[in-house]
């Protein structure tokens, strides 16, 4: 593959509420056994991109630990590798990343030392499968300066939390509005871009000279009439997890057979760091319906339409409905959980009741047994 990959995984996100108090959005658990960044990394390796840089910043310890070895995604080659960059204090610079363009600027030496002609930039907070080779062929065919992968939202979906796009008949973007108050288009940017490496270096350096720090606002929107920026429509499943409701819905989508088969059974595969845990154990009295139960779980109660992540313990006479139980949670006997997300490593005391009456409730008990 004649491209190098950059995954932007550094942002803080207050819309995730308590879920991002101790981890980055890209490190959020997905579908029982994965982290969100696994999808971007798997797409990179499935597209035969050998050199990938992940730019981390906010609450990065959990994410950096997950990325400690490149072998899970098969990046450990002589000509490539997985590089994790965090903000570094230097003589010239004492800032954290002040935006997506600034994050790339602070690691511009990485791009300058690469020899691949193209760069694929993607975020670490979306769940999807995509062959970047097809997008690159489209980019070259259109003779585009920048290609933006976009997605048509379903009717009723909120487009105001994304960048909205309008294109002409040739797919050239003529309107780009970042997180508008009122959305005039249901076509949104997925945060996946292809650009020639030398041009990206020039644009990033120019933005830094003018103290402009955001890739979307200060490059895409600013240059939309000066550069040939085209859209590439993505047809398959794509979801961004940047709010609590979106995170909940994305996980719940994996209870649908068509979504599960698309990600778990259809080629190419999604890869993740593997934990050596025993299979899930169902004791007498356990009742599980339409749920994902991960390895290491022990179930004694009732679980319906829910996702149990690794090493969850469900006590006697517990009822879990329409909920997400994150890693290493202990539910005491006679606990009732409905419409909730239970934070990892919580111990929920026996005879406790948690129900999300108005939307999804996040359950955080201040009794963690150990740190991240």
C-alpha positions in Angstrom: 0.0 0.0 0.0 1.4 3.3 -1.0 0.0 5.2 2.0 0.9 5.8 5.6 -1.9 5.9 8.3 -2.6 8.5 11.0 -5.2 7.7 13.7 -6.3 10.8 15.7 -7.1 9.4 19.1 -6.3 12.3 21.5 -9.5 14.2 22.0 -11.3 14.8 25.3 -15.1 14.4 25.0 -17.5 15.7 27.7 -20.5 14.2 25.9 -19.4 10.7 27.1 -19.9 12.0 30.7 -18.4 9.6 33.4 -17.3 7.1 30.8 -14.3 9.2 29.7 -13.2 10.3 33.2 -10.5 7.6 33.2 -10.0 6.6 29.5 -9.9 8.1 26.0 -12.9 7.7 23.7 -10.8 5.5 21.4 -10.2 3.1 24.3 -14.0 2.6 24.9 -14.9 -1.1 25.0 -17.1 -2.3 22.0 -19.1 -5.5 21.4 -17.8 -7.5 24.3 -14.2 -8.0 23.4 -13.0 -5.0 21.4 -11.9 -1.4 21.9 -13.1 1.3 19.5 -9.6 1.9 18.0 -9.4 -1.8 17.0 -11.7 -1.0 14.0 -9.5 1.7 12.6 -6.3 -0.4 13.2 -7.9 -3.5 11.6 -9.0 -1.4 8.5 -5.4 -0.2 8.2 -3.8 -3.7 8.3 -6.6 -5.2 6.1 -5.8 -2.5 3.5 -2.1 -3.5 3.7 -1.0 -0.3 5.3 2.2 -1.2 7.1 3.1 2.1 8.9 0.5 3.6 11.2 0.9 6.5 13.8 -1.6 6.8 16.6 -1.7 10.3 18.2 -2.9 10.0 21.8 -3.3 12.6 24.5 -6.2 12.7 26.9 -6.4 9.9 29.5 -4.0 7.9 27.3 -2.7 5.3 29.8 -5.4 2.7 29.1 -5.1 3.3 25.3 -1.3 3.2 25.3 -1.4 -0.1 27.3 -3.7 -1.6 24.7 -1.3 -0.5 21.9 1.8 -1.8 23.7 2.4 -4.4 21.0 1.8 -4.1 17.3 1.6 -7.9 16.8 -2.2 -8.1 17.4 -2.7 -6.1 14.2 0.3 -7.5 12.3 2.2 -4.2 12.0 5.5 -5.5 13.2 7.4 -5.5 9.9 10.9 -4.2 8.9 9.4 -1.6 6.6 6.6 -0.4 8.9 5.3 -0.6 12.4 2.8 0.9 14.9 3.9 4.2 16.3 2.2 5.8 19.3 2.9 9.6 19.8 1.9 11.6 22.8 2.6 15.4 23.3 6.3 16.0 24.1 7.8 19.1 25.6 10.6 20.4 23.5 12.7 23.6 23.3 10.5 25.0 20.6 7.1 23.8 22.0 5.6 23.5 25.4 2.0 22.8 24.4 -0.3 19.9 24.5 -2.0 19.2 21.1 -4.2 22.3 20.6 -6.2 20.7 17.8 -6.1 17.9 15.2 -3.9 20.0 12.8 -1.5 20.9 15.7 -1.3 17.2 16.7 -0.1 16.4 13.2 2.2 19.4 13.2 3.9 18.4 16.4 4.7 15.0 14.8 5.6 16.3 11.4 9.0 14.7 11.4 7.3 11.3 11.2 5.6 12.3 7.9 8.8 13.9 6.6 10.8 10.7 7.1 8.1 8.5 5.4 8.4 7.7 1.7 4.8 6.7 1.0 3.1 9.3 -1.4 -0.3 9.3 0.4 -1.6 9.7 3.9 -4.8 8.3 5.3 -6.1 10.2 8.3 -8.9 8.7 10.4 -10.3 9.1 13.9 -10.2 6.4 16.6 -13.8 6.8 17.8 -15.8 5.1 15.0 -17.0 1.6 14.3 -16.8 0.5 10.7 -15.1 -1.6 8.1 -13.6 0.0 5.0 -11.0 -0.9 2.4 -8.9 2.2 2.1 -7.5 0.9 -1.2 -10.8 1.6 -2.9 -10.9 5.1 -1.5 -7.3 5.8 -2.7 -8.2 4.5 -6.2 -11.2 6.9 -6.2 -8.9 9.7 -5.0 -6.4 9.2 -7.8 -9.1 8.8 -10.4 -10.7 12.1 -9.4 -7.3 13.8 -9.3 -8.4 15.2 -5.9 -6.3 17.2 -3.5 -8.3 15.8 -0.6 -10.9 13.1 -0.4 -13.4 13.0 2.5 -15.2 9.7 3.2 -18.9 10.6 3.9 -22.0 8.8 5.0 -25.7 9.5 4.4 -27.5 9.4 7.7 -30.8 7.6 8.2 -33.9 9.8 8.5 -34.3 11.1 12.0 -30.6 10.8 12.9 -29.0 13.9 14.4 -26.5 15.4 11.9 -25.6 18.4 14.1 -22.8 16.6 16.0 -20.9 15.9 12.7 -19.5 18.0 9.9 -22.2 18.2 7.3 -21.4 18.2 3.5 -23.1 19.2 0.3 -21.6 17.9 -3.0 -22.3 18.6 -6.7 -23.0 16.0 -9.4 -19.2 15.3 -9.7 -19.0 14.6 -5.9 -16.9 17.7 -5.4 -17.6 19.3 -2.0 -18.9 22.9 -2.2 -20.3 23.2 1.3 -18.8 22.0 4.5 -20.1 23.0 7.9 -18.6 21.7 11.1 -21.2 20.8 13.8 -23.9 23.3 12.6 -26.7 24.5 14.9 -29.2 23.5 12.2 -28.2 20.8 9.7 -29.0 21.6 6.1 -27.7 18.2 4.9 -27.9 14.6 6.0 -24.6 13.7 4.5 -21.9 13.9 7.1 -18.1 13.5 7.2 -16.9 10.3 8.8 -13.6 11.9 9.8 -11.6 9.8 7.2 -9.4 11.7 4.7 -6.9 10.9 2.0 -4.3 13.5 0.9 -0.9 13.5 -0.7 1.8 13.5 1.9 3.8 16.4 0.6 0.7 18.5 0.3 -0.4 17.6 3.8 3.0 18.8 5.1 2.7 22.1 3.3 -0.9 22.7 4.5 0.0 21.8 8.1 3.1 24.0 8.2 1.1 26.9 6.7 -1.7 26.5 9.3 0.9 26.4 12.1 2.5 29.7 10.9 -0.9 31.3 11.2 -1.6 29.7 14.5 -4.5 27.7 13.2 -4.8 24.3 14.9 -7.9 22.4 13.6 -7.8 20.2 10.6 -11.4 20.5 9.6 -12.0 24.2 10.2 -8.6 25.5 9.2 -7.8 23.2 6.3 -10.9 21.5 4.9 -13.4 24.3 5.3 -10.8 27.1 4.6 -9.5 25.6 1.4 -12.8 24.1 0.1 -13.0 26.6 -2.8 -9.2 26.6 -3.5 -8.5 22.9 -3.4 -10.3 20.0 -5.2 -12.0 18.3 -2.3 -14.2 15.4 -3.2 -16.5 13.1 -1.2 -16.5 9.3 -1.3 -19.8 7.8 -0.2 -19.6 5.0 2.3 -22.5 2.4 2.0 -21.9 0.0 4.8 -22.2 0.2 8.6 -20.6 3.2 10.2 -21.2 4.7 13.6 -19.4 7.3 15.8 -19.5 6.7 19.5 -18.8 10.2 20.7 -22.0 10.5 22.9 -23.4 8.2 25.6 -26.5 7.5 23.4 -24.4 6.8 20.3 -22.1 4.5 22.3 -25.0 2.6 23.8 -26.7 2.3 20.4 -23.5 1.1 18.6 -23.1 -1.7 21.2 -26.7 -2.7 21.0 -26.4 -2.9 17.2 -24.2 -5.9 17.7 -27.3 -7.8 19.1 -28.7 -7.6 15.5 -27.6 -10.8 13.5 -26.8 -8.8 10.3 -24.4 -6.4 12.2 -22.8 -9.3 14.1 -22.3 -11.3 11.0 -20.9 -8.4 9.1 -18.2 -7.6 11.7 -17.5 -11.1 13.1 -18.0 -13.6 10.3 -17.5 -11.7 7.0 -14.0 -11.2 5.7 -11.9 -9.1 6.5 -11.8 -9.7 10.2 -11.5 -7.2 13.1 -8.5 -7.8 15.4 -7.9 -6.9 19.0 -5.5 -7.6 21.9 -6.3 -11.1 23.2 -6.8 -11.9 26.8 -6.3 -15.5 27.9 -9.5 -16.0 29.8 -11.7 -19.1 30.2 -15.0 -19.4 28.4 -18.2 -17.9 29.9 -19.7 -20.1 32.6 -23.5 -20.4 33.1 -24.5 -21.8 36.5 -27.8 -23.5 37.3 -30.5 -20.8 37.3 -28.9 -18.7 34.6 -31.1 -17.5 31.8 -29.6 -15.6 28.8 -31.6 -14.2 25.9 -30.3 -12.2 22.9 -27.1 -11.1 24.6 -23.4 -11.1 24.0 -21.5 -12.7 26.8 -17.7 -12.4 26.7 -15.0 -14.8 28.0 -14.3 -14.9 31.7 -18.0 -14.1 32.7 -19.9 -16.1 35.3 -23.7 -15.9 35.0 -26.1 -16.9 37.8 -29.1 -14.7 37.0 -31.1 -13.4 34.1 -29.6 -11.5 31.2 -31.8 -10.1 28.4 -30.8 -7.9 25.4 -27.5 -7.0 27.0 -23.8 -7.1 26.5 -21.5 -8.4 29.2 -17.8 -7.6 28.7 -14.9 -9.7 30.0 -14.9 -11.1 33.6 -18.4 -9.9 34.6 -20.0 -11.7 37.5 -23.8 -11.8 37.6 -25.0 -12.9 41.1 -28.0 -15.1 42.1 -31.4 -13.8 41.1 -29.9 -10.8 39.3 -31.8 -9.3 36.4 -29.9 -7.4 33.6 -32.0 -5.9 30.8 -31.1 -3.7 27.9 -27.8 -2.8 29.6 -24.0 -2.8 29.0 -21.9 -4.3 31.7 -18.2 -3.3 31.2 -15.1 -5.3 32.1 -14.6 -6.9 35.5 -17.9 -5.8 37.1 -19.3 -7.7 40.1 -23.1 -7.7 40.5 -24.2 -8.8 44.0 -27.2 -11.1 44.5 -30.8 -9.7 43.8 -29.5 -6.7 41.8 -31.8 -5.2 39.1 -30.1 -3.3 36.2 -32.1 -1.9 33.3 -31.2 0.7 30.6 -27.8 1.2 32.2 -24.1 1.3 31.4 -22.2 -0.1 34.4 -18.6 1.2 34.5 -15.7 -1.3 34.6 -14.4 -2.7 37.8 -17.4 -1.7 39.8 -18.8 -3.8 42.6 -22.6 -3.3 42.7 -23.8 -4.3 46.2 -26.5 -6.9 46.7 -30.2 -5.9 46.6 -29.4 -2.8 44.5 -31.7 -1.4 41.8 -30.5 0.9 38.9 -32.9 1.8 36.1 -32.4 4.4 33.4 -35.8 6.2 33.5 -35.0 9.1 31.2 -32.4 7.8 28.8 -29.3 5.8 29.6 -28.1 5.8 33.2 -24.3 5.4 33.8 -23.7 3.5 37.0 -20.4 4.3 38.7 -19.7 3.0 42.2 -16.7 4.6 44.0 -15.3 1.3 45.1 -12.8 0.2 42.4 -10.8 -2.8 43.4 -7.7 -1.6 41.5 -6.6 1.0 39.0 -6.7 0.8 35.2 
